[in-house]
Amino acid sequence: MLVLEAKLYGKSRQYRAIDEAIRTSQFIRNKCIRHWMDKKGLGKYDLSKLCAVLAREFSFASRLSSQARQSAADRAWSAISLFYDGAHKVPRKPRKTAPRNCKKKVKGKKGFPRFKKNCRSVEYKTAGWKLSDDRKHITFTYKNNIGTLKLRSGY
């Protein structure tokens, strides 16, 4: 897999649009975790469905691409599944004992999924952006009005 890290150069309105996209992604992740907390027994696909509901309910959420919204829901599900020992399904019955990740004394991060306050990323997987042929410019093509930014990059 090729990973390209870059520093972006743009105008202040473009930076504001990027910040809005990041805050929207964080909002969707936090809403997914809250939804999971309120309604126990939800799965990954229930959180994915919630993304479409949030886009209809909040106009700023609809300006973020659907893949970026799904990515935020995937990040929320990752935090939830880590809580349950990396399992792919959350048990339907509420637990009376400690979660498996804590009970088995698995090393690393564990504990109840937390809300993010200072998230600094938004993930555009395959759609919503276009890299120029010379790899010196990136254009965000979704409706968030970011436009074309200059890249200074390395591998």
N, C-alpha and C positions, 0 to 999 in steps of 0.2 A: 504494500500500500504506500502510495506517495502522499506525504503530508507537506503542505506548503504553509509556512508561517509568514505573515506579512504585517508590516505597519501600514496603516491606511492614512492617506492624506486627502483631505477634502475641505469643504466649506463648513461654516458653523451650522447652517441649516441641515447639512447632511449628518453632522455629528448628533444633532438633536433628534433626527429621524432614527438613527441607529440606537440612541439611548431609549427612545420610545419603544422600538422593537425589543430591546433587551428587557425593559420593564414589563412589557406585555407578555413575553415568554415567562418571566418570573411570576407574574400574576396568574397565568394559566397553570403553572406547576403548583403554586400554592393553593389554588382553587381545587385542583385534582386531589391534593392531599386532604383538604378540608372535607371534600365530598366523600372520600374514603373513610375518614374518621366518623362522619355523621351516619353513614350507611355501611355498616360492617358487612363483609362478605362480597364486596365488589371485586371485579377482576380487571385485568389490563384493558379489555375491550370496552368495558363500561366507562373507563376513564377516557378512552379514545372517542367514544360517543359524546362525552361531556364537552369535548373541544368544539364540536359543531354547535352545541347548545350555547356555549359561551360566545361564539362568533355571532350568533343571531341576537343574543341578549345585549352584548356590549359592542358598540360600533368600533372602538379602538382595537378590539380583538379581531375583528374581521379584516383589518388592514394588514395583519400578519398572515403570511402564507399558511395554507393548511398543513403543509409538511412541517413547518416550524412549530405550529401548534401541537401537532402529533409528537414531535420530538420533545416538547416540554412535558407532555403527558407521559412519554416513555421515561423521562428522567424522574418523574414522580413515582412511577411504577418501580423503577430501579431502587429507589429509597425504601419503598414498601417491601419489595421482595427481599432486600438485604435484611430487613427486620425479621423476616420469616425464613432465615437461613438460605436465601437464594432460591427459594421454592418458586415455581411458576404459578401456583394457585394459592390464594389465601384461604385458610379454612373457613367453612361456612358458619361453624359454631364459634362463639367468642371463647377465648382461652381463659382458663382459670389459673394456669401455671405460667411461668416465664416463657417467652418465645424461645424457639430452638436455638437461635443464634447466641443467646445469653446463657441458656442452660447447658449447651455443649462446650461453653467457654472457647468459642471461636475467636481467634485473634483478629484484631483490626476494628474498624468502625462498626458499632452496633448500637442499637437503641431505637426508640420510637422515631419515625420520620419527622423531621423538623421543617418548619417554614424557612424559606430563604429570604434574606433581607438585602444582601449585597451581591446578588448574582450578576456576573458581568459577561454573559454570553447568550447568544441566540444561535440556533443551529439550522442552517439551510442545507439540506442534504443533496438533493439533485435538481430541484427546481427553485426558481426565484433569483438566480444569479447567473452571470455569464462571464467567464474569464477571457480576456483578449488573447489573440494568437501569440503575441510577444510576452504575455504574462506580466505586463506592466500596468494594466488597468482591470478593474472588476466593475461590472455593472449589475446592480440589483434591479431586477425587472418586475418585482411585485408592486402592489399599490401603496407602498409605504414611502414613496418619493425620495428614496436615498439617491438614486442616480448612479453616475460613474465616479469611482474613486481611484486615485493613483496608488499603486502598490510599491513598496520597497520590501523585497522578499528575499528569502533564503530557504534552503531545503533542510 
